Amino acid sequence: MQSEMRALTDADISGLDQHESIALRSNEMEILSQGLTPNVSRASELNQRMKNVIKTLELRLQDQSNEPACFGFLEFKYPSTTEKNIDDAAENDRLSSFIHVAANTKSLWIAKIVEAYQLRAPDFILSIQTGRVQKSDSYKQISGIQAETEHAIQHGLTETARITQPWVTTSCANQDIMKLLGNALDRDLCGSDIPCLGFCDWKFVSHEQDTPKSMFKQLVYRLDNEYPPIHQYVLTTSTDDERISVKNQLEPNHTHFFFFDAGSNDMKNMFLKRQAIEHELSISKVLRSPVPGCLSKNVVSDHDIPIIMLLIGGDFETLNAICEGLTVGTPVIVIRNTGGIADIIAQLCRKSSTTDELASFRKKTYTEECKNDFKKLFENEDITTEQHDDIEKYVDILREMEGLVIVFDAIEPNAKLEDAIADAMLTGITYEVNNWEQFFCPDTRAPILLWCTVWNKANYARQLLINNKDESLVSIGQAEANQNQMIPLAQQLLFEALYRNNVLFVSLLMEYGASIEQLNDEQLIIICVKTMNDDALILYKSSLDSLSLKRDAVLSELKTYVEQRYNGYLRQYLNHYVTKDNMRENKQMRRAVLDDDQNQHKINASFTPFSKIFNERKTEALYLWFIFMNQPMMAKYLCSRCRNQIVASLLAVDIYNTSAAFNTLNRQNLKAISQEFDQHARGIIDKCLAKDEQFALKLLESKATAFYKCVPLDVAQRANCRIFLASNTIQKHLKSLWYHHFDHQHRLLQIKISIWIFFSALILPLLPIASVLVPALYKKKSDQTKSESKIWNPYRPVVIHAPPPVQESLPKRFNIHGIITRIKWFYEAPVIRFYYNLIFFILFLALFSYVLLLDYLPVNISDEHRSESRHLPIPITELILHICMWSLIIDELYQYISQMTSGYEYSSNAWNWMDQAAILIYLIAFVTRWFGQESFFICSKILMSIDCVIWYIRILYLFAASRILGPKLTMIYEMMKDAIVIFICFILIILFGFSVASWSLLTTKEQVAWTNSINGSFPNASVALQTGNGLWKWQILRDVFNWGIWKVFGQVAEPYNDAVSENDAYGTFVFLFAIGFTVISNILLLNVLIAMFNEKIQRIQEKSIEIWRYQRFWLIYEIKDKTVLPPPFNILCYLAEFMKYVCCCCCKNRSKSSQHTENINQSDELSAVVIDEQIPIQSYLFNNNDRSTRQNLSIDTRHINREKVIAESYWHDIFDGEKQ
């Protein structure tokens, strides 16, 4: 079949992977989601790079031809679905890249081609060594692999690809081995595409071109094409007798193919050609760079990329390649029981016991047997006499380099191929260090520690660090003293571990002296670029539009890209905090500079430059980055190393909750991560509470300098952190806030202060009698100031001397100033406002009930009496009710506006939804109430009655403040959800079934009249019928439901609506239906519901307390933000606030001109200070700050240090628990 070629368009590009070997098909959104340059596809970028390489290196298609090398993609297809074998792999939708070059192309040039692909840096190169299968192969004609060995190879390669980042190279020989390799490296099993490079002769895929099943045909290729062409490669099936003939077939799971055209007769051995290419790939510095196309100086060691040979079967050419590799120190893994030379070498390199006295004799015997087996195996191969004599040389090499040969036997217990590959890599590194690298590398531990990082060998690395701990610490100290020296080994390994997202090694290296704060900008940029993945949190399209990144971007472009992407995440998830912090700094800078014309000092409130993102807060910035990349394990560890760890955890909750709101596919996982960080925030703050109660309470309202000066309480409210808001510390804070300045911890006349407060609010409401007559209700002195003055803080840093805190002067007991202050405290206390609102609500419901029962009359349009007056349209009681309702509406509107402007979630509270429903129903009833028609009045009164029910239920929310009633209210709410489901799904369905059946029998005589003779016979069967249309009434539905609903609760009394079950056939079955329905509904379903309630109560009893605490928090803060006076008097408060706001705006406009003149004078003063070089501007700015600013700075620093120490002990317990 002739292959097809078509041009790639923007819609044919895929951005789901990091290299070009995938199916390049997707829309522009997928391109932007990977940070590609808008309107420039990945295929066009790759095509441009490949054209430059082909032109620069003058690559040709054949040795004696001027035609340029051919480059494009292969699309693997089956001829038809009917020919596809069930044993074959699924049809691959990925495009594999290929290049067709001349046979004499240098290995270095092939390495340059691979560099142009810009693949990710490999941890090692796994070279698959196998040979062509001959028909006369005595070991096994098809694959030579037993079932156990085949499974072990496939599982081992898959696990290796999951743990590490290897490259795999093959010779495309032995189709069965290639298929096994392709199945092992499948994208779905490994989690991502593994670069798999195939090197083979062009004749390997084109020599069967004359057969009916032609698989590939060369097409004309032009370098001026905008996009590389796509060639279709038709896969043949393996179900017929031509199984041996289809051995020469490409494997679809290869990502890159390199075809060499044997146009001349001096074609070199393909295995040696491939080995030379692998050597060039190993020594390439470009391929070792963490970021493709960007050379980095931040590498752990300058060693080559390790090469590991994996021998499966094999022939004479394979033996030659194996021995050539051993001579240069390449380790070899031999898979036993795969046939060919693999079994012979495994027999030769078998391990002898150390106590075996005949070990040397056995070795000689094995050597002779090996030679004979090689000669016998190669008898069927067409080898020359010289090659036959080389067997002696090859056996000597195998004996000499036996230490680099590792034999893997799948039959042995606990045998894992991934462990054998790791051991082989370590063997090769050790051999290289012992023979060469120790003469050039200053620290030979670098490649071994890097091997530990790649394979997660933490215990091995820990042993190395313990043995050389002093040396490592000295090198780190030297690095801090001189920045021009080489970065310490531990610091470089930390960089490697971070961009590999290896939490275990990051923890280990930071334990032994490495620090994230010592990472340079280049390392931070590479870490951010390398950790980007498909699972990262979603960015809005508006944020993606400004992102652009080329595949061959230099470091400055990478820096700009990381800066833009980081700011995109900040704007989307933390915009409120970042903008507020930038505006605060902008305001402070304007005050310092005092010159509005200097625009260079202004800060963009919505953009944070790279230098500020990572300036003195690299750990915190990386922590947020790993959260944005959805790497919770690394983020959790970095959180344990951050400052302000409570705010750090709460911000994670906010980010994950925001992401879960619009990510429906991954919502459950994001919610689970959010709850985990929420629990960590609670654990830290409660641990602080256990250490020092006053410190924990003060920590709740302290600004986090490491995280945009966020306040924990503010973040917890915005993020709706249910677990944190239900913590013990928050409850302590709420108790202090609830009583305000009341001394709730003491007693007055052996009676609790809370009782005195209750009676003072109940007796003569709105009059602060207790504030005047009972000053003992208030605190006598500040316990907080007293505790701070007595307790020595061991975490106090060395800072500027801070003056003693200014204590708030407490009012005297019986003077005017003291009385006024106590009255102010009385009205500010949330507990007083709560009692006032409770009293109002009770009176409001009583008034509402009275109006509905007695005084809700139509509008007075006929000069009737309303409240003993002929001129009132409605009664006075109803008028007062409407005033109260509108005061509630204004109060709710104020709450909504204040929460939305502050960034809080108004809709997160279910009670607010009930308020909205009650208000909406009332507004409809209020409008329809003013129409004089009867129908409108009926509608209005029905809606008002519904509204009354809602307001009665709404008063239950106030019970959340009670420790006794609050949890019970939560339990009732949780059980109601199950009760409604049970009632609707079971009881209601069965109810209507029995009711309809019974009612149809009861009312049959009303519908059918039989005309009987005197003796009871039926002459002519004459029947009088009534039509169904005439019998239909809506009353029937009510009668049906009413007949059955009471039987649910066991009431079976008759008659109902004159419908009696008589002693006839109808009545008998109605009686039976009633018994059956009563048994099922009353005995079975209701008891099941009661049993479910019991189980639910036991299950949610612990949870109900947490939910009650959470609801109590929002209730207290809602009460705190309410006006001093309850409705309807709150309207006066809102009017006063509005007038105050207008006056402030007027005063602000008047003072602008005078303030500008004053700023100019201060600017001149500042300029004089700057001119004097002996006085730095920083000291001038600091000396102009007031004492409170310096005091808050020193206190905040102490809190940060102390919080970090307490949090570290918490995280230590958490990590120890996870290890166990």
KAJO-V787856 format. One record per run of one state. SS is the DSSP state (alpha for helix, beta for strand, coil for the rest). FROM is the first residue (numbers start at 1). TO is the last residue. If there is no record, write none. Layout:
SS|FROM|TO  SS|FROM|TO
//
This chain:
coil|1|9  alpha|10|12  coil|13|27  alpha|28|33  coil|34|41  alpha|42|57  coil|58|59  beta|60|60  coil|61|67  beta|68|68  coil|69|69  beta|70|78  coil|79|80  alpha|81|83  coil|84|94  beta|95|102  coil|103|106  alpha|107|117  coil|118|123  beta|124|129  coil|130|146  alpha|147|163  coil|164|166  beta|167|170  coil|171|174  alpha|175|184  coil|185|186  alpha|187|190  coil|191|195  beta|196|201  coil|202|202  alpha|203|206  coil|207|228  beta|229|235  coil|236|255  beta|256|261  coil|262|269  alpha|270|283  coil|284|284  alpha|285|288  coil|289|290  beta|291|291  coil|292|293  beta|294|294  coil|295|305  beta|306|311  coil|312|315  alpha|316|327  coil|328|330  beta|331|335  coil|336|339  alpha|340|348  coil|349|358  alpha|359|380  coil|381|384  alpha|385|400  coil|401|401  alpha|402|404  beta|405|408  coil|409|416  alpha|417|435  coil|436|436  alpha|437|439  coil|440|444  alpha|445|455  coil|456|457  alpha|458|467  coil|468|468  alpha|469|481  coil|482|488  alpha|489|499  coil|500|502  alpha|503|511  coil|512|515  alpha|516|518  coil|519|520  alpha|521|530  coil|531|540  alpha|541|544  coil|545|554  alpha|555|573  coil|574|574  alpha|575|593  coil|594|598  alpha|599|601  coil|602|609  alpha|610|613  coil|614|617  alpha|618|628  coil|629|631  alpha|632|641  coil|642|644  alpha|645|662  coil|663|666  alpha|667|691  coil|692|692  alpha|693|699  coil|700|702  beta|703|704  coil|705|709  beta|710|711  alpha|712|719  coil|720|721  alpha|722|725  coil|726|727  alpha|728|739  coil|740|741  beta|742|742  coil|743|746  beta|747|748  coil|749|750  beta|751|752  alpha|753|762  coil|763|768  alpha|769|773  coil|774|774  alpha|775|777  beta|778|778  coil|779|782  alpha|783|790  coil|791|815  alpha|816|828  coil|829|829  alpha|830|855  coil|856|875  alpha|876|902  coil|903|905  alpha|906|908  coil|909|909  alpha|910|928  coil|929|933  alpha|934|961  coil|962|964  alpha|965|1002  coil|1003|1003  alpha|1004|1007  beta|1008|1010  coil|1011|1018  alpha|1019|1021  coil|1022|1022  beta|1023|1025  coil|1026|1027  alpha|1028|1031  coil|1032|1034  alpha|1035|1048  coil|1049|1055  beta|1056|1056  coil|1057|1058  beta|1059|1059  coil|1060|1064  alpha|1065|1120  coil|1121|1129  alpha|1130|1171  coil|1172|1176  alpha|1177|1183  coil|1184|1186  alpha|1187|1219  coil|1220|1220
//
